[in-house]
Amino acid sequence: MGKLLAVDVGNSNVTIGAFEADSLIATWRFATDARRTADEHNLLLQGMLRSKNVDPSDFPAAVMCSVVPPLTGAIETALTDMLGVPPMVIGPGTRTGIKVNYNRPQDVGTDRIADAVAAYRLYGGPCIIVDIGTATVFDAVSGDAEYLGGAIAPGMTLAAEALYRGTSQLRRVDLQAPDNAIGRNTTDAMRSGLVFGYVGLVEGMVRRFAAELSPDDPSACRVIGTGGAARVVAAQSSVLQDVNEDLTLIGLRMLHELNSGE
């Protein structure tokens, strides 16, 4: 397998990964903005790649997933214009190597499928993926490579912003753990609720997932964290056994390999 660009269009950020064979050689990230046109994305993508001395013309192929439908077409067009070939867009009909056991398989976000594919192939099953980004998303994959479903909660950043916007006296705070759970000032009280509260959420949900995934031995479940705030949780709890911030990009590479025959 040669060089490949992988693009994950998320609610808050668009993340790009450049692969050379199996190795992720560079990553970039920019804020999601549905107002940008395909031409603007083309210029932005080329500029970001060249900022790390990566030549877009070196990449004969690209793969992408998107959970922002208004942006999917624009970025697909931008990648086609930049590379000269259309990207592989992950969606219904894409071979995944796992069985999606969901009431409506088409309702599962393609980024969640990419995460599940990468987690199962890298860590085995049963496994639990905790993606802590705009939303905090839990996904369960059985030991038989079945995607069983998951749970979705607001993310830490989203909750912090809601506190700021929905109250008169609370301010914006960074997601930094305070010294104590009992905050002695408003900033530390908010940090405690957000950081320690979400650690408790993750620990509780993982415990419930593990009991359902592997009732005879819940400890057999591997727990993988990903997403922008995964390391914030990992610093306060051992519940995340592995943190892989590039899990979605790696999953996209694996899906491209599976569907292109490379």
Order of alpha helices (4+ residues) and beta strands (2+ residues): beta-beta-beta-alpha-beta-alpha-beta-beta-alpha-beta-beta-beta-alpha-alpha-alpha-beta-alpha-beta-alpha
